[in-house]
Structures are given as C-alpha cells and as structure tokens.
Amino acid sequence: MSVEVSVRTLDGTRLSGTFVTPEAPAAAVLMTHGSGVTREEVGLYPPLAASLAAAGVASLRLDLPGHGTSGGTRADLTLSGLLNVLDAGVATVAELTGLRRTGLVAASLSGGVAAYYATRRPELVDRLALFYPLLDYRQRFVFEKPWWTGGAVSDEAAETLDRQGHVEHTPVFPLGRAMLNEAFWVRPDTVFGELSAPVLFVHGSADPIIPLSSSEKAAASAVHSELVVLEHAGHGFSPAGDTAAEVANSREWTAAAVTAATRWLTP
C-alpha cells in the first residue's frame, strides 16, 4: 500500500511525504534526501521503498522544507530544522505503524543530521543506512568557500548576507547565516564513536562532491558499521555522461545500493 501523507514539524512547516507499507510491517524506516532534489532522491528511494515493503519493512519518505511540495524555503533551512524534521518524521512513522523504533535512511545533506539525531535519540532509532552522506558541514559549507578568509566570511560575503539573507552554496541551495553558524557546532563527523545503532554507508568511489574518505573515516570509528563502495560511481550514483553504457552503470549502482540497504534494514 502506498499513500500520500502530510507531516507537521514543531515550527508549523508542512512536509509532503509518501508512506509505503506491507500489510503487517515488522520494521519501519524514515527516508530523507539531499539538497536540491525531492523525496525520490534522484530515483533511489522509490525502488528502495518497494524492495523494503516486499521484505516486510514500511517506509515514509519526506520532502525536506523548501523542496518538492513541502512548505518552507531552502534559504531558511538549518541543521536544527533538519533535526526537527527527523523528529517529526520518526513520530509519524511510529503513529502509522505502531512500532517503537525506526530506522533512518538518509542521503547527502541529511546524512550527517541523521547520524547526529541517532546519538541524541538512541531509544528511537533502530539502525541507519547512509548514502554518500555529508558529515562535515563546516568543511563543505564554510572552509571550502572562497569567501572564507582569515577565520571569518569576507566583507563581500557579509554584504551579500545583509542584502539577500544568504550566500550561494550551489545554484539550487542557498546558505543563510543560521546554517553557517550551526555548521561550526553541529558536528556529525565527530559523533560516530557514540553511535549505538548499526550504520551502513553506501558511497561511490568517484564521488566528486563528498569524498569516499569521509564515509571510510566514519565507518572506522563507528561501533557497528559496514561500508559498501560502488566502484566508479559518482555522487547520487550518477553516470559520468549520458551514453548507454554510463546510464546502465548508474542503474546497476542504484540496484546494488537498494540490495545492500534492504539487507541491512530488514530484521
């Protein structure tokens, strides 16, 4: 069964979601996506939801604030806001299924906050599956930027923040001041030693955005982890080009990711 649902966060933002469930689920997961995409996570989440349902696992996948058909704006998105999205999603999964604990499936942007949430709410999180997760927000959102100089944003970037309320991270994802400040203090890259829930990492060896080494380091520090490396896969398991062979590779990487995550998340 697949139904569309609406989830309300504590600040009143309405999130659009899709709930997929077998008749009597033995387990359940919440899925959150990366920046600039939707709850489909560039074609990864629908086949994963179907595979999980066939294995007896229910799933709820949400559009993040400012994405898809959810309310809110991307410029207002913060790490604390994402943690509250997870909290609302986990509560909704429990309400829909009657299950006490939920698995977390997260990709890219939401990967780090999913791990951080699991260390703060261990009684609610059963296990995690992280696809090419962004774990060091400070590095990605601040230190890599040309406008970060001398331990602060440049005067030009500060003027841009004053004028429009955000600076550009990518053409589809702006960074507001709140997000920039939080990146220094919400540090998922440092919490994997505290993580009690088993965690699966699935990462492409040729990811040009979030290097494989990020997941390798986190997997090595986690108590119970597994790392699946998809050789030659890029970020989002995307093909390097649009030839038939490259598209076929992308489909194979997606299928491999679905198989690995289904195995990991099935009781």
Salt bridges, closest charged atoms under 4 A:
GLU4 OE1 - ARG39 NH1 2.77
GLU40 OE1 - ARG61 NH2 3.54
ASP63 OD2 - ARG39 NH2 3.11
ASP126 OD2 - ARG127 NE 3.96
GLU144 OE1 - ARG140 NH1 3.16
ASP162 OD1 - ARG177 NH1 3.11
ASP189 OD2 - ARG187 NH2 2.73
GLU194 OE1 - ARG120 NH1 3.58
ASP207 OD2 - HIS203 NE2 3.27
ASP207 OD2 - HIS235 ND1 2.76
GLU226 OE2 - ARG263 NH2 2.78
